[in-house]
């Protein structure tokens, strides 16, 4: 249970990143299909998830080693 509490910022970042990736696809996405990431909604969401997790992981408290 303690491990899950430490990962809450990463999980929140994951959710926000996925939503952000989809919004990016809807608003800025490439309609011609020549852009490999933004022309496909699945790839945009995947990149959003990855970036959201990494940014959320910055706020995760790390265990102190003795």
C-alpha positions as CSV (number, residue, x, y, z in Angstrom):
1,X,0.0,0.0,0.0
2,X,2.9,2.4,0.8
3,X,4.3,1.8,-2.7
4,X,1.0,2.9,-4.3
5,X,0.9,6.1,-2.3
6,X,4.4,7.0,-3.5
7,X,3.3,6.5,-7.1
8,X,0.3,8.8,-7.0
9,X,2.0,11.7,-8.8
10,X,3.2,9.4,-11.6
11,X,-0.3,7.9,-12.0
12,X,-1.9,11.4,-12.1
13,X,0.7,12.5,-14.6
14,X,-0.1,9.4,-16.7
15,X,-3.8,10.3,-16.8
16,X,-3.2,13.9,-17.6
17,X,-0.7,13.1,-20.2
18,X,-3.0,10.7,-22.0
19,X,-5.8,13.3,-22.0
20,X,-3.3,15.9,-23.2
21,X,-2.1,13.7,-26.0
22,X,-5.6,13.2,-27.3
23,X,-6.4,16.9,-27.0
24,X,-3.2,17.6,-28.9
25,X,-4.3,15.2,-31.6
26,X,-7.7,16.9,-31.9
27,X,-6.5,20.5,-32.0
28,X,-3.1,20.4,-33.7
29,X,-3.0,16.9,-35.3
30,X,-1.9,16.5,-38.8
31,X,-4.8,15.9,-41.3
32,X,-2.7,15.0,-44.3
33,X,-1.3,11.9,-42.7
34,X,2.3,12.9,-43.3
35,X,3.1,13.4,-39.6
36,X,3.8,10.0,-38.1
37,X,2.9,10.9,-34.5
38,X,0.1,13.5,-34.7
39,X,-1.8,11.9,-37.6
40,X,-2.6,8.8,-35.5
41,X,-4.6,9.3,-32.2
42,X,-3.1,6.2,-30.6
43,X,0.4,7.4,-31.1
44,X,-0.5,10.9,-29.8
45,X,-2.0,9.4,-26.7
46,X,1.0,7.0,-26.2
47,X,3.4,9.9,-26.3
48,X,1.2,11.9,-24.0
49,X,1.2,9.0,-21.5
50,X,5.0,8.6,-21.6
51,X,5.6,12.3,-21.1
52,X,3.0,12.6,-18.4
53,X,4.4,9.7,-16.5
54,X,8.0,11.1,-16.7
55,X,6.9,14.5,-15.5
56,X,4.8,13.0,-12.7
57,X,7.8,10.9,-11.7
58,X,9.7,14.0,-11.0
59,X,7.4,14.7,-8.1
60,X,7.7,11.2,-6.6
61,X,9.4,11.0,-3.3
62,X,12.4,8.7,-3.4
63,X,13.5,6.4,-0.6
64,X,16.4,7.6,1.3
65,X,19.3,5.1,1.4
66,X,21.3,4.9,4.6
